[in-house]
């Protein structure tokens, strides 16, 4: 056999290991892969913590009686105390949902304001519900004519972080696969590191696979760190515990394999670091903004939803939320995998047409 | 030590880039154990010639045999058996010298033992934890030479090894090259410093516009020129300004 290339296993591990060490010493990679998602999670995790509760003002010294007791037991209600005058002013500014004044005869008056109509409606229905119940009880009606049966379907409690954190995993994955990979390759090409490696008995494919492997380790660590910080600091819900975590990690690797093609493509069409930045951002930023990172795709205008839901990051974000929110395993994500696979094929074809070693 | 065995054979080598002829039908041979210099002005085709022999570029036509191996049919074996120092090669800027040596040992698939011992040979042992990007020009060239020799090749290619170095670093690198040569290795280098060629090379080929216009030992080429009645415009002094400079500032290395 002529011109047989030497075994590439050791060169592969050399490239993978030392690329990984270099990646971790690169401030931009560590910032966008770890710090940036965690900062976002901290900010939004705190913002979203009491998103759905309503606040009712109760003047000082009036916090007693059965109506007050019943209302304050409702989980979504928080009570704010203060002088009646201050509370009414806050009400008119829309900072309170309502002000409840109970006079000495236990007769309640509810003050609302149109400054915050949705909250006003909520507080009216809640308070009148409590009052109705009390009336029935006082009238000794134990078996009302109409009775509403309420059954709870979802057994889990979700908060904003449960929606937001998976989006951050998607973002970290996207920047590591596209921005960091394209910058890394262009840099190695420009500084002739690749040329020096080509003078050794190492194949081009080995270099690419080694680079890919280092990104894979990086992405697994990113996902793991984001999930663990989420679980221990922000009460992120792992529906089936370790099983869900494993599914998320597997999905991250699948996402990386799909997005890496775009990283190679950007490295192929950009000649230097200066053109790589805008080209990489062209792939990363629009997806970051619309593909379900900050808000569900359903919240977009309906005419744009079909387009947005076909973006690579949308497939990934939908898939990861099916795992973390709905508790599905990855074998239920076939449509998303087909979407990611189609994008991967497009990306690798484009990359193979444009990528040059020199 | 200098045998008469031909270790590199270049026959009718041509390399075209679109409408530019970078290397124009050149032939030469390098003998085992000699230091062979490719001289010429910038753009003469020295680097292209070297990179074709190193299997980094494909020739347009012609034949090159390196130590019995055809560079086109046995490129992998050629890569494994030669040591290459490129004109401006880079290394991962965020890796330490020890990490880079281990990485290159992996790429060449050799065992290197203690990397510090290798760094010692090139007076870099104190820099073992430094990142490549923090090295001075001379240190970079010495480190590059260390990676060139990591798999103990018997043929070494050095492309403008001393360009951009200060006189101390250049004199020091010449010492390193002499040491490598004394170990019995064949060295092919390019340079556009004639003093360097005279100091180091057993034989030189002078290239211009893609062609080799003369081959011989430095002594013979000078004698030939003198035989034509050539005279320098000014009588040569016994020392040069560089000698003055090195006498005044010392030959020891400066670490920037």
Interface residues (C-beta under 8 A of the other chain):
Chain A: X2 X3 X4 X5 X6 X7 X10 X11 X13 X14 X15 X17 X18 X19 X21 X22 X25 X26 X188 X191 X192 X193 X195 X196 X197 X198 X199 X200 X201 X202
Chain B: X54 X56 X73 X74 X75 X76 X77 X79 X80 X84 X86 X88 X89 X90 X91 X92 X93 X94 X95 X99 X100 X102 X103 X104 X105 X106 X107 X108 X109 X147
